[in-house]
Amino acid sequence: MDTKQKKISSFLVVGGGISGLLIARSLADAGFSVRVLDKGRGFGGRLATRRAMPARFDHGAQYFTVRDARFQSWVDQWLKAGVIREWFDRFEGTSTDAEGHPRYVGVHGMSDIAKWLAVGVDVRRATKALALSRRRGVWTVHTDTEWDYQAETLILTTPVPQALDLLDSSGEDYGNGYSERLRAVHYEKGLALMGRLDGPSGLPGFGGIKIDDSAQLSWLADNAMKGISEVPAITLLSTADFAEAHWDNEDSVRGQLLAEAAGPYLKARIREFSCHRWGFTKPVVTFGAPYFCNQALGLLMAGDGFGGPRVEGAALSAIETIQYLFEAICTPHWGFHG
Ligand SMILES: Cc1cc2nc3c(=O)[nH]c(=O)nc-3n(C[C@H](O)[C@H](O)[C@H](O)COP(=O)(O)OP(=O)(O)OC[C@H]3O[C@@H](n4cnc5c(N)ncnc54)[C@H](O)[C@@H]3O)c2cc1C
């Protein structure tokens, strides 16, 4: 028998990346009772910043861009609040980027955006959803803590395969005719190396290089030149193929290979490093609509698997989900109780 204590809210969001936090913040600002559960110890999911060695690294998303006016209005708030700043506006020597457009970063790291969004929102960190169940119109999220959480409306914003694993545990027939499309969503893997340098990196320009012709590396960035680390500290991102090939390898092996590949770009040596495995970097097949909804079950799914790769894709998925929710709340048959 389940003896865990239960906490109840109107809306429960599983996943505290940008999509989950944008949804939760919008609901909280509108006066609804909402709670976010995230398995991570920090905020932001793939908006990830880590302090180590002692340096500061962005080891997930490196920057973000804005094309859509709806996302721009959030970005304007972050600029005004001093949460983000422009890092650079073009990759030198790229004809496709000749005009340039702003690439934004968190002032102290990409997770600043998540921290700002989480203000005023009940976010339960270090809380992993293990399984779901639904009885009498109420979802229960069973977690690895002493608490289980309940809500009439469940919003899953984890990468889609993780969301489907959770939904499968519920025994509910949730697919609404879209099961195949949901199961088709898949993502690339990636490895991030965070390395403390023994001196300035010597990277040109703004301190980041996009690499298109390496089997190992796709990106390197100097976190000191980016303005988030007080000491020289490099982030190396692998290619998806390299991550697949070295997924279960020792850090000492795969890290060394990445460090060697970065050698020709650097004027300093990597003195110590650690690696992070990303099971989901960006979706290579998306759902094809900005969110998924099963109204009868009070279930929504959002995130970059719906809105498209990149921070902006995840944010737009959230923005569309919120719009849908606010419209649905006004219709009597959905059954929301704010
Ligand atoms: C290495 C890397 C580099 C990238 N570079 C860029 C870039 O430069 N520019 C750009 O625009 N985008 C970039 N991206 C992509 C961008 O980070 C993502 O598209 C975006 O952040 C996804 O947001 P999300 O809210 O959809 O998902 P996520 O940020 O993944 O949020 C999902 C959350 O769900 C949580 N979760 C998962 N399972 C559970 C569970 N069982 N219980 C509780 N919580 C759970 C996770 O902890 C996570 O916090 C990069 C991604 C990576 C990994």
The ligand as a MOL file (V3000), in Angstrom:
LIG
                    3D

  0  0  0     0  0            999 V3000
M  V30 BEGIN CTAB
M  V30 COUNTS 53 58 0 0 0
M  V30 BEGIN ATOM
M  V30 1 C 25.1870 20.3330 -24.7680 0
M  V30 2 C 24.0090 21.1360 -25.2570 0
M  V30 3 C 24.2190 22.2780 -26.0020 0
M  V30 4 C 23.1450 23.0310 -26.4650 0
M  V30 5 N 23.3840 24.2040 -27.1110 0
M  V30 6 C 22.3490 25.0140 -27.3990 0
M  V30 7 C 22.5930 26.3410 -27.8810 0
M  V30 8 O 23.7380 26.7940 -27.9630 0
M  V30 9 N 21.5070 27.1020 -28.1930 0
M  V30 10 C 20.2190 26.6560 -28.0320 0
M  V30 11 O 19.2780 27.4090 -28.3090 0
M  V30 12 N 19.9810 25.4110 -27.5590 0
M  V30 13 C 20.9980 24.5930 -27.2280 0
M  V30 14 N 20.7620 23.3530 -26.6960 0
M  V30 15 C 19.3740 22.8690 -26.6260 0
M  V30 16 C 18.5880 23.5240 -25.4730 0
M  V30 17 O 19.3480 23.4750 -24.2950 0
M  V30 18 C 17.2660 22.7860 -25.3050 0
M  V30 19 O 16.5670 22.7760 -26.5410 0
M  V30 20 C 16.3480 23.3910 -24.2530 0
M  V30 21 O 17.0640 23.8590 -23.1260 0
M  V30 22 C 15.3310 22.3250 -23.8560 0
M  V30 23 O 14.4840 22.7920 -22.8300 0
M  V30 24 P 13.3100 21.8410 -22.3110 0
M  V30 25 O 12.5770 22.5870 -21.2510 0
M  V30 26 O 12.5390 21.3320 -23.4660 0
M  V30 27 O 14.0300 20.5340 -21.6990 0
M  V30 28 P 15.0850 20.3580 -20.5180 0
M  V30 29 O 15.9030 21.5620 -20.3260 0
M  V30 30 O 15.7960 19.0720 -20.8080 0
M  V30 31 O 14.1740 20.1730 -19.2300 0
M  V30 32 C 13.6250 18.9280 -18.8840 0
M  V30 33 C 13.7670 18.7400 -17.3890 0
M  V30 34 O 13.1230 17.5130 -17.0250 0
M  V30 35 C 13.8190 16.9960 -15.9170 0
M  V30 36 N 13.4650 15.5730 -15.7870 0
M  V30 37 C 13.6900 14.5720 -16.6780 0
M  V30 38 N 13.1780 13.4130 -16.2120 0
M  V30 39 C 12.6140 13.7040 -15.0030 0
M  V30 40 C 11.9240 12.9310 -14.0200 0
M  V30 41 N 11.7050 11.6040 -14.1740 0
M  V30 42 N 11.4800 13.5450 -12.8910 0
M  V30 43 C 11.6970 14.8800 -12.7010 0
M  V30 44 N 12.3470 15.6600 -13.6080 0
M  V30 45 C 12.7920 15.0850 -14.7340 0
M  V30 46 C 15.2840 17.2340 -16.2370 0
M  V30 47 O 16.0630 17.2440 -15.0690 0
M  V30 48 C 15.2080 18.6190 -16.9090 0
M  V30 49 O 15.4750 19.6630 -15.9850 0
M  V30 50 C 21.8150 22.5920 -26.2060 0
M  V30 51 C 21.6160 21.4350 -25.4540 0
M  V30 52 C 22.6870 20.7250 -24.9580 0
M  V30 53 C 22.4550 19.5130 -24.0850 0
M  V30 END ATOM
M  V30 BEGIN BOND
M  V30 1 1 1 2
M  V30 2 1 2 3
M  V30 3 2 2 52
M  V30 4 2 3 4
M  V30 5 1 4 5
M  V30 6 1 4 50
M  V30 7 2 5 6
M  V30 8 1 6 7
M  V30 9 1 6 13
M  V30 10 2 7 8
M  V30 11 1 7 9
M  V30 12 1 9 10
M  V30 13 2 10 11
M  V30 14 1 10 12
M  V30 15 2 12 13
M  V30 16 1 13 14
M  V30 17 1 14 15
M  V30 18 1 14 50
M  V30 19 1 15 16
M  V30 20 1 16 17
M  V30 21 1 16 18
M  V30 22 1 18 19
M  V30 23 1 18 20
M  V30 24 1 20 21
M  V30 25 1 20 22
M  V30 26 1 22 23
M  V30 27 1 23 24
M  V30 28 2 24 25
M  V30 29 1 24 26
M  V30 30 1 24 27
M  V30 31 1 27 28
M  V30 32 2 28 29
M  V30 33 1 28 30
M  V30 34 1 28 31
M  V30 35 1 31 32
M  V30 36 1 32 33
M  V30 37 1 33 34
M  V30 38 1 33 48
M  V30 39 1 34 35
M  V30 40 1 35 36
M  V30 41 1 35 46
M  V30 42 1 36 37
M  V30 43 1 36 45
M  V30 44 2 37 38
M  V30 45 1 38 39
M  V30 46 1 39 40
M  V30 47 2 39 45
M  V30 48 1 40 41
M  V30 49 2 40 42
M  V30 50 1 42 43
M  V30 51 2 43 44
M  V30 52 1 44 45
M  V30 53 1 46 47
M  V30 54 1 46 48
M  V30 55 1 48 49
M  V30 56 2 50 51
M  V30 57 1 51 52
M  V30 58 1 52 53
M  V30 END BOND
M  V30 END CTAB
M  END
